[in-house]
Amino acid sequence: MKYIDIHTHTINGSENIQILNVFAQALPEADLANLYSAGLHPWHIEMINQDKCFRAIERSAGLRNMKAVGECGLDRSIMTDFALQKKCFKKQIEISEQHSKPLIIHCVRAYYDLIRLKNETKSELPWIIHGYFGNKTITQALINHGFWFSVGESMLNEIPKHEILKIIPPERLFLETDDRDISIEKIYSVAAVILKIDEEQLAEAIYNNFIRLFGNEK
């Protein structure tokens, strides 16, 4: 069974299925031979030409191996004007809707803003929060509003957060390496122990989630 790494900054050459995160300002110069996602990260909004990035994302969104829009999202821990962040995020929601591509979302201290936006836009596409690290109340609210979750090393290393992982529905769970120096195999191994299930069973569940969202491995 192949492991799914839904969000990584480095392709390691294994036979696992990896979605490479590509920042919008790197399009189209980036090597796009792999499966990838592309988006304007909220940290970069004030550093780049936003319109140029949106045009690049739109062009790439028509390609088969661009599997998702993002990472994009909202971050209340940075100085960038929050209204501007919302404007840029809404533009990328539009692109995801136009091309029927899921969103991979960066969210820090803005989960309820995220829920409000999902309700406002009436989006029925999968919204996947990557690097998820929320508390129990927030997690339950996100579950109730149909969000998906991608969990990585940060949550797995925090013992109090293990109870959060256990309440995430398996049919809405992904695992990731993000920008960490850790293998996806290790991530699966630790997650399986926390969830008290067979690692192969976990891999099969997440593989099925991938097929549900993206249709195939290519």
C-alpha positions as CSV (number, residue, x, y, z in Angstrom):
1,M,0.0,0.0,0.0
2,K,1.4,3.4,-1.0
3,Y,1.5,6.1,1.7
4,I,0.0,9.5,0.9
5,D,2.0,12.6,1.8
6,I,-0.7,15.3,1.1
7,H,1.6,18.3,1.7
8,T,5.4,18.3,1.4
9,H,8.1,20.8,0.5
10,T,10.5,18.1,-0.7
11,I,9.9,15.2,-3.1
12,N,12.1,12.3,-1.9
13,G,11.9,10.0,-4.9
14,S,10.0,7.2,-3.2
15,E,7.1,5.4,-4.7
16,N,4.7,7.0,-2.2
17,I,2.2,9.5,-3.5
18,Q,3.4,13.0,-2.6
19,I,1.8,16.4,-3.3
20,L,4.6,19.0,-3.6
21,N,3.7,22.5,-2.2
22,V,4.7,25.1,-4.7
23,F,4.4,28.8,-3.8
24,A,2.6,30.9,-6.4
25,Q,5.5,33.2,-7.0
26,A,7.6,30.1,-8.1
27,L,5.2,29.4,-11.0
28,P,5.9,28.6,-13.7
29,E,9.6,28.2,-13.1
30,A,9.2,25.4,-10.6
31,D,9.7,21.8,-11.6
32,L,6.1,20.6,-12.1
33,A,6.7,17.0,-13.2
34,N,5.3,15.8,-9.9
35,L,1.8,16.1,-8.3
36,Y,1.6,19.5,-6.7
37,S,-0.5,22.2,-5.2
38,A,0.0,25.9,-5.8
39,G,-1.2,28.9,-3.9
40,L,-0.4,32.3,-2.5
41,H,0.6,31.9,1.2
42,P,-0.6,34.6,3.5
43,W,3.0,35.2,4.7
44,H,3.9,36.2,1.1
45,I,1.1,38.5,0.2
46,E,2.9,41.8,0.8
47,M,6.2,40.5,-0.8
48,I,4.9,39.7,-4.3
49,N,2.7,40.8,-7.2
50,Q,-0.7,39.4,-6.2
51,D,-2.3,39.6,-9.6
52,K,0.6,37.9,-11.2
53,C,0.4,35.1,-8.7
54,F,-3.3,34.6,-9.2
55,R,-2.9,34.4,-13.0
56,A,-0.1,31.8,-12.5
57,I,-2.4,29.7,-10.2
58,E,-5.2,29.9,-12.7
59,R,-3.0,28.7,-15.5
60,S,-1.7,25.8,-13.4
61,A,-5.2,24.9,-12.1
62,G,-6.1,23.6,-15.6
63,L,-3.2,21.1,-15.5
64,R,-3.9,17.5,-14.4
65,N,-1.0,17.2,-12.0
66,M,-2.0,20.3,-10.0
67,K,-4.2,18.5,-7.5
68,A,-5.2,21.4,-5.2
69,V,-5.1,25.2,-4.7
70,G,-2.9,26.2,-1.8
71,E,-1.4,26.4,0.5
72,C,-3.4,29.5,1.0
73,G,-5.4,30.8,3.9
74,L,-5.6,33.1,7.0
75,D,-3.1,33.9,9.7
76,R,-3.9,36.2,12.6
77,S,-0.3,35.8,14.0
78,I,1.2,38.0,11.3
79,M,1.2,41.7,10.6
80,T,-0.4,41.5,7.1
81,D,-3.8,43.2,7.1
82,F,-6.4,40.6,7.8
83,A,-8.9,42.1,5.3
84,L,-6.2,41.8,2.6
85,Q,-5.6,38.2,3.6
86,K,-9.3,37.5,3.2
87,K,-9.4,39.1,-0.2
88,C,-6.5,37.0,-1.4
89,F,-8.0,33.8,0.1
90,K,-11.4,34.5,-1.5
91,K,-9.7,34.8,-4.9
92,Q,-8.1,31.4,-4.5
93,I,-11.5,30.0,-3.3
94,E,-12.9,31.2,-6.6
95,I,-10.1,29.5,-8.6
96,S,-10.7,26.3,-6.7
97,E,-14.4,26.4,-7.5
98,Q,-13.8,27.2,-11.2
99,H,-11.5,24.2,-11.6
100,S,-13.1,21.9,-9.0
101,K,-9.8,21.6,-7.1
102,P,-9.7,21.1,-3.3
103,L,-8.1,23.8,-1.1
104,I,-5.0,23.1,1.1
105,I,-5.3,25.7,3.8
106,H,-2.8,27.4,6.2
107,C,-4.8,28.6,9.2
108,V,-3.5,30.2,12.4
109,R,-5.8,31.6,15.1
110,A,-8.5,32.1,12.4
111,Y,-10.6,28.9,12.4
112,Y,-13.9,30.6,13.0
113,D,-13.1,33.1,10.3
114,L,-12.5,30.0,8.1
115,I,-15.9,28.5,9.0
116,R,-17.7,31.8,8.2
117,L,-16.0,32.0,4.8
118,K,-16.9,28.5,4.0
119,N,-20.5,29.2,4.9
120,E,-20.5,32.5,2.9
121,T,-19.1,31.0,-0.2
122,K,-21.2,27.9,0.1
123,S,-18.3,25.8,-1.2
124,E,-18.9,22.1,-1.3
125,L,-15.3,21.3,-2.3
126,P,-13.0,19.7,0.2
127,W,-11.2,22.3,2.4
128,I,-8.1,20.6,3.9
129,I,-6.4,22.3,6.9
130,H,-2.8,21.3,6.7
131,G,-0.5,21.1,9.7
132,Y,-3.6,21.0,11.9
133,F,-3.1,21.8,15.6
134,G,-6.5,23.0,16.9
135,N,-8.1,22.2,20.2
136,K,-11.1,19.9,20.9
137,T,-13.8,22.6,20.6
138,I,-12.4,24.0,17.4
139,T,-11.9,20.5,15.9
140,Q,-15.6,19.6,16.6
141,A,-16.8,22.8,15.0
142,L,-14.7,22.1,11.9
143,I,-15.9,18.5,11.7
144,N,-19.5,19.8,11.9
145,H,-18.8,22.1,9.0
146,G,-17.3,19.4,6.7
147,F,-13.6,20.3,6.9
148,W,-10.8,17.9,6.2
149,F,-7.6,17.6,8.3
150,S,-3.9,17.0,7.5
151,V,-1.8,16.2,10.5
152,G,2.0,16.2,10.8
153,E,4.8,15.9,13.2
154,S,3.8,18.8,15.4
155,M,0.5,17.3,16.5
156,L,2.0,13.8,16.8
157,N,4.8,15.0,19.1
158,E,2.4,16.8,21.5
159,I,0.9,14.1,23.8
160,P,-2.1,16.4,24.8
161,K,-3.0,16.7,21.1
162,H,-3.3,12.9,20.7
163,E,-6.9,13.1,21.9
164,I,-7.6,15.6,19.1
165,L,-6.3,13.2,16.5
166,K,-8.6,10.5,17.8
167,I,-11.8,12.5,17.3
168,I,-11.0,13.4,13.6
169,P,-13.1,11.1,11.4
170,P,-10.8,8.7,9.6
171,E,-12.6,9.4,6.3
172,R,-11.5,13.1,6.6
173,L,-7.9,12.5,7.6
174,F,-4.6,12.9,5.8
175,L,-1.0,12.8,7.0
176,E,1.9,15.0,5.9
177,T,5.6,15.8,6.3
178,D,5.3,19.5,5.5
179,D,8.8,21.0,5.7
180,R,10.0,18.7,8.4
181,D,13.0,16.4,8.1
182,I,10.9,13.2,8.8
183,S,9.7,10.4,6.5
184,I,6.0,9.9,5.8
185,E,6.6,6.3,6.9
186,K,7.5,7.5,10.4
187,I,4.4,9.8,10.5
188,Y,2.2,6.9,9.7
189,S,3.9,4.7,12.2
190,V,3.4,7.2,15.1
191,A,-0.2,8.0,14.0
192,A,-1.1,4.3,14.0
193,V,0.2,3.8,17.5
194,I,-1.8,6.8,18.7
195,L,-5.0,5.7,17.0
196,K,-4.4,2.1,18.1
197,I,-5.0,0.7,14.6
198,D,-2.9,-1.4,12.3
199,E,-0.6,0.8,10.1
200,E,-1.7,-1.0,7.0
201,Q,-5.3,-0.2,7.9
202,L,-4.5,3.4,8.4
203,A,-2.6,3.6,5.1
204,E,-5.6,2.0,3.3
205,A,-8.1,4.5,4.8
206,I,-6.0,7.5,3.8
207,Y,-5.3,6.1,0.3
208,N,-9.1,5.7,-0.1
209,N,-9.5,9.3,1.0
210,F,-7.1,10.4,-1.6
211,I,-8.9,8.5,-4.4
212,R,-12.2,10.0,-3.2
213,L,-10.9,13.6,-3.5
214,F,-8.5,13.3,-6.5
215,G,-9.8,10.3,-8.4
216,N,-6.5,8.6,-9.2
217,E,-2.8,8.6,-8.4
218,K,-1.8,10.6,-11.4
